[in-house]
Amino acid sequence: MSPTQQLLQNADLISQGAEAKVYKAYLRQLPTSGQARNAASDSPDHEVLEPVLLKYRFHKQYRHPSLDTSLTRQRIAGESRALMRCMKSGVNVPGIRMVDANEGVLGIEWIEGKSVRQLLPGGAELEDINELEEMDEVDDTDATDALAEYGVSRDALMDMIGVEIAKMHSSDVIHGDLTTSNMMLKKKTRDLVLIDFGLAYYSTLVEDKAVDLYVLERAFASTHPDSEPLFSGVLAAYEKRTGKNWVPIKRRLDDVRLRGRKRSMVG
């Protein structure tokens, strides 16, 4: 059994989707130069373990083995490249801790915090279907309390979202699945972190950036009640950060919205 498979075997399964399983595992931290001098006196009982998130793209039985292996490697490499490009551009994304393309595993920094979906009205209730079925009406109190716990206002949160997406698009990375579930607020630092770059790709096209924003707009509308002022705050921060590049993106976003409405009318 490979070291990666051993790591997966000892990890805790968090969730499973159609394409991948997500685990929480622990890796030994490499000592810094200062720590290395004291390594000899440290006992194994005091070794530092870092929590990491493992994304395991398991084998698909419906694909030919060689095709499945090739696609898995491409997607692991693509997600890793997108994260690296974002990090180099100053976008808040999880750091990469390990990559094993042959085993289909990507290990990234464990983010301690809550998703934006949980922090906004309407989103937390949808995290648990059983809880949703027991509720007669949506209560915004939990979401408000959660934001207060983090010491962040809704307006400030929308501003952070707009800034991070603008930085990502300035580096020509398209997320491909922008939803409030794929954004997390760190508990200690209160930084907003973009996560889950499994569908991300590189593109300089204004159309792709506009579609990315439209996907997020639809996610807001479908998940959070009275979302229009919230998303307006996101766009305001995005515009401010993007500068003169906002004009063509805004024009294309309006076109994408129009096409989306036409498709809705046609059914």
Protein Blocks (a to p, Z undefined) as FASTA:
>chain_A
ZZklmmmmmpccfbdcfkbccddddddddddfklmmmmmmpcfklpccdddddddddddf
kbcfklmmmmmmmmmmmmmmmmmmmmmnopacdddfbdcfknopacddddedddfklmpg
hjlmmmpmklmmmpcbdcfklmmmmmmmnopafklmmmmmmmmmmmmmmnopafhpacfk
lcccdfklopacdehjllgccdfbfklmmmmmmmmmmmmmmmmghklmmmmmmmmmmmmm
nmmmlmmmmmmmmmmmmmmmmmmmnZZ
